[in-house]
Amino acid sequence: MKSLSEEDLKLIEEMKTEEAVVLNMSTLTEEGVMAVKNAACERLLDQRVEEKMKSRRIGDHLNRFHVAMPKLRDDKERLPCTPQVVMEAGESQKTEKDLEDENGGAGVYNASLKKKYILADESWKDDIIPEICDGHNVADFMDPDILNRLEELTSEEDHRRKAEKEEDDFEIEDEKLTEEQKKQLADILKKKALLIQEHRLKKSNAQNRAAVPRKFNKDKKFTRERLGRDLLSLGLDPASAMNRARSKSRGRKRERCDDVNDEQQSNKKLCLSRSRSVLAGEGFKDSSQKIKAIKIGNKSHRKRNKDARRGEADRVIPTLKPKHLFSGKRGKGKTQRR
């Protein structure tokens, strides 16, 4: 108010009426904010009470209300009083909101739920709750030097690995290998690793790979030349095996029925009948024979379907009256037998 000009002060004085209320407040220091809130709430409550008093239904409820007004026992004025100890404790004590603002704000500050505990010793509040297993405290079985022992084990393991790396010489029966033997051993180990990898690959893909005849093998792994080389590497004569594989001739192709001469009409009819039987399906003579066979098969399944069996091997006989549901229960007739 002091920093306002004369014109602003004059305008404020003109706004003061019986209905209007002028209050001082500051949003910067939050001084007078609660007074403004309380004044606004009181005026709103008075307005609502006046509206209800003007309504028609208020006469039905007035007899239910009784406002008791206390009488003064003397002329002494008794104002509300707050003890000085409470005022000092309120000024010195910080709220959780103040602690949260001082320690990083929301999401960073975690309020302690143990600081209000009433214990014989204040240092007990931060003690960790023991873990009990089978009636025993787990902390009693912990080794205090377990971390030091772990470091010793890790250092010992590192020294052992370094020592193994330094010993690069291969030894067989306490004899050191020469450079040529080392090279041969490395080649053997590499070849062995490749064979194992190839075998594992074939084994993993065996379920998803169809069995392809050898003549359709695109990799050309199984040839006569390879057979000869393998036999020579084993110290065997491949001449007889090569001649036997070369002399194997393919079977003569079946002649088409359309290329027969007039003199082979009987063979043509036989060929046509065979092709017709194959087209009819499943080795039947014609379509009528196939339809008849299907009808016979369906008729044989009819009895099994009536019994609600899953298949020919289904031998389940359901219990129509299970004992646990029907034993000990009497009907509507005689009651002499219990």
Secondary structure, DSSP 8 states (H G I E B T S, - for coil): -TTS-HHHHHHHHHH--SS------BTTTTBSHHHHHHHHHHHHHHHHHHHHHHSTTHHHHGGG--------SSS--------HHHHHHHHH---HHHHHHHTT-TTT----SSTT---SSGGGGG-----EETTEEGGGG--TTHHHHHHHHHHHHHHHHHHHHH----EETTEE--HHHHHHHHHHHHHHHHHHHHHHHHHHTSTTS----GGG-TT--S-HHHHHHHHHHTT---HHHHHHHHH---------GGG--GGGHHHHHHHHHHHHHHHHSTT-SSHHHHHHHHHHHHHHHHHHHHTT-SSTT------SS-HHHHTT---SS--S--
